[in-house]
Amino acid sequence: MLHLRHTPYLPRCRRSRLTPPILLQMRIETLAVHAGHSVDPTTGAVTAPIHLSSTFEREPSGGYAAGHMYARISNPNRAALETALAALEGGAAALAYSSGSAASLAVFQALAPGDHVLAPHDAYYGTIRQLREMFGPWGLAVDVVDMSDLAAVERALRPTTRVVWVESPSNPLVRVVDIRALAGLAHSVGARCVVDNTWATPVLQRPLALGADLAMHSTTKYLGGHSDLGGGALVAAVDDEFTERLRSMQKLAGAVPSPFDCWLLMRGIRTLPLRMRAHCEGAMRVATWLSTQPAVEAVHYPGLASHDGHEIAARQMSDFGGMLSVQVGRDAEQALAFTHRLKLITRATSLGGTESLIEHRASIEGPTTVAPQNLLRVSIGLEHPDDLIEDMAQAL
Ligand SMILES: *Cc1c(COP(=O)(O)O)cnc(C)c1O
């Protein structure tokens, strides 16, 4: 364990009377700036150094003074990041991974053959592929269900269900499901509720406060925020046996982010609440404008009153997010032609960066996709919304 004086949880703890419980009650803007950050005790540096060392000196007594032994097991940059992630989600413990996919994989790996996992039919397609292609043959039983239908979820639960995987808003249809109700159903059979909170971020939605047991992130997206790193995270509501199993597997497997990626992520997190405000404002403006365009068949954005999940989103999120999808033209060809005429919005996968990105999901996901052929997913960046609207207007 880190010595208290060096614990990054306490911002400037040598001069401040802040204690962790006070920090936990702070607003998310403050947590984003301070959690996991402290003045470097050896140099006085206000911004954390990057510790590239893969190994740490052992004391004559056999111990490790600062709590670190070998970088795969722990290192100062990852420890600071995990402190920040736990604080942002209001969890008891966080684990950082080298990708969102490594984080979801870790949850499934911690289960036993014969266990049952229930996932949403429109979960991130990589999550579904992990379950089907990797963990099916390995012995996990997997069902997918439309989680906006709570009765269907209840019917699909089994005594062996160990994880109810939830994603809201979902990818790529931006559907919203009731996290509190789904957590309740999971607990009724003794299963854990895991929420992929990548799209909402802890700024807009706190799954643990809604009753979920784990929040999962692809930190590659909004938490990093600049399309320049890969990462993932799990944040646990309680530090129980399952969390300890995840922690020991994280150390044994080593799918962990590099110190540099941890540092970049800490830098990204500092502006997350500010960025989310601008992403939400831009997405609302663009979605509202798109919904008035005759060439547009449908706009999927939970901020629109016409969206199926609008009421739940208004209840469980503090704003509606930066992701929308839009159905343009009659088919894939017409939708793709629209993206080729765009000048400002880049055709690329991923989301959550400063630049707006557009993607035709059906051609990425292949024949098993649930995305309509004319659907384009848009990650609204931090450009002025009027410039995005002008670009789309000339392309329509
Ligand atoms: C990107 C993404 C993932 C996978 O994360 P990687 O960092 O690409 O491995 C999982 N879930 C959601 C919702 C995502 O957007």
The ligand as a Gaussian input file, in Angstrom:
#p B3LYP/6-31G(d) Opt

LIG

0 1
 C      -15.099000       1.032000     -27.992000
 C      -16.046000       0.349000     -27.109000
 C      -15.697000      -0.848000     -26.452000
 C      -14.363000      -1.542000     -26.683000
 O      -13.312000      -0.773000     -26.223000
 P      -11.813000      -0.818000     -26.857000
 O      -11.077000       0.209000     -26.061000
 O      -11.942000      -0.470000     -28.320000
 O      -11.310000      -2.199000     -26.682000
 C      -16.624000      -1.407000     -25.588000
 N      -17.838000      -0.842000     -25.383000
 C      -18.200000       0.297000     -25.994000
 C      -19.554000       0.865000     -25.727000
 C      -17.331000       0.936000     -26.874000
 O      -17.712000       2.064000     -27.481000

